């Protein structure tokens, strides 16, 4: 069966999901729902999740594949956030401190992760998954035992150990979302968060046009070519892993401020999966991804999550949004893995 | 083991086999037959079409995925078409592989009888079918014993294969094939490549023995002395054609070698003279390179400033290992003086930084990034090793690509090398072989090397485009004063462009000859039958 070229390039799964999203919006209109609110919520969630999706791009470009070890960088960002909260730094300064500490931790963590991936070549995705699980469990102990003292953070009874969810209300809740916030035709747009997300997209795009970025991509394309050109592909893989880990550390801080809460303990456990589904829906494969894939995929997937809940509860008096999320998310990951096996 | 039906009946007949890959004709009507009780040797250089022929005979999927083949195969007088290796084996073709197809954790007898185990019915199998019958161990051991004895291997049939010497594994493979009851044709594909000399001799003796018992044997090898030692008939392939069927009793190794590489149409080179005292640009002493299949044992060589040195020899003797070793792509030992300085081996980066460049024989794997654009492919090595085509920025690794400079350079190269393309942004994958090779040469030129290694410059390129690529190399040498070391399986092209041709035999330089030396001198050198000449 030959499909028209534009259809093949757009990709069948992407098309199906776009159609599904269009249907959801159509139902929303037909049932007189608050369309502006839905669109606004979608945009908020794109900004909230975008950087975590972007964090996957360097890993794919560097030849590591889908970075299931995203929780590693997320943990680094969370440690940064908790330290800044413990110190009581507020507003942009707090976000800056959280990000700064997160990056400082993510660089050595990413380097170690990259080293590990070089020793387990060919099984990056599995190793990443297990590493993510292991780190999250290890850090659960840390959250419980770490000597944080700020009474707003620790359990009220006993006074030791961090709470599972820390509210950012009055500290830096939605600081970026509100910065540069504007309204178009009744749709509220969180300007600051989008600016940060798109700015990072631009920087990553720029990075892959620098000497280092070109080298990383070349080593991914052909190990033997890279060796002949004097490139150590072990080094480029570590560089790509560090970049991915650093971006996910930034990503979780931006996510938290937009969400309004810092979630600890097992919350980061499954965070890699929706992000991976996003970039795959955007059209990326295990070996190739672009900024465009990040943008399109984040928009499609996050919009579906936003719109599905209110629309379905309106129509069938029940909630299929969580079910739809799991089907789309895991189905998409499976689909992408079957594609790589063939090529 | 089948007794010979009637000695001399053809067990296998190939009739005008034609095979094309993407309009590139790799077999141009090959016919040959193997009779029962004879050893038929099939020889030819890499790329002559031997592997394609074996793939067809063995029903490999790659043949069917690329449009099948034309011609007819007769096995035991009956026309056959194999769509899978399993079908070929079922029909009675046995193959002794270059790489061993043995399960290391299984015992010798289990390997020999794998999937053909003699079985006895038991209670479960009576109810649930023959798949559950128990293995008849005594019979299995007896069968394996008989097969092992027939190949003269005295080892216990009940030991695991893992840990046995390489030579033994080869013989177990043969025993497994011989044990098959319906065996009609036995193919030996480079069986002696991994064996020691004594084991190789033993193997040849067993082949002769098997032929005497009536087996038809097709023997594929690069080692021509072995061919003369055992073959009853010889077929020489070159460029997908049968170029000769010399009688083994009346021919010499040198004569076969000549047939394999082809006569030069005409020696067109104007031979230039470089006095031996001319300062060598690179001097290699006792180079040893561990490149699988192309091992270099002990090569000493001096390349003179401004010359084109050719490196020839039959496949597997190490001619390709020399350039790969010096460029640091395979582990190498020895002493190399380049530009009057000691040159460090095993450091690919150093090679590029010191002014060496390499156009690899493996275009798709090492030479190119097929998915990337022409311009990036041309610029990449210089960008990486020399930091060119970048905008200034204080942090070296974060310097941005200067797209304009890269494009301008690519356009210049496309013009001067006459690369046929729709534009510098076109994917390299979409170019023809000849144009891809020009992109490789362009990248090497961009490095502005003092010394350029070019391996197999015309392999897999249409005949018409070959001349163009050679002309590019010649101009590079004359106009840009780049010293060239060209390695090629095609002696004719070496003789057409080189000032001297070194012939490699068993990992050593057998002779360095002028390009207008007589054919016989080259033939002898490739057969290792000449002392240091010229």
Interface residues (C-beta under 8 A of the other chain):
Chain A: X206 X207 X209 X210 X211 X212 X214 X215 X218 X221 X222 X224 X225 X227 X228 X229 X230 X231
Chain B: X327 X329 X348 X349 X350 X351 X352 X353 X358 X360 X362 X365 X366 X367 X368 X369 X371 X372 X376 X380 X381 X383 X384 X385 X387 X390 X396 X397 X398 X399 X400 X401
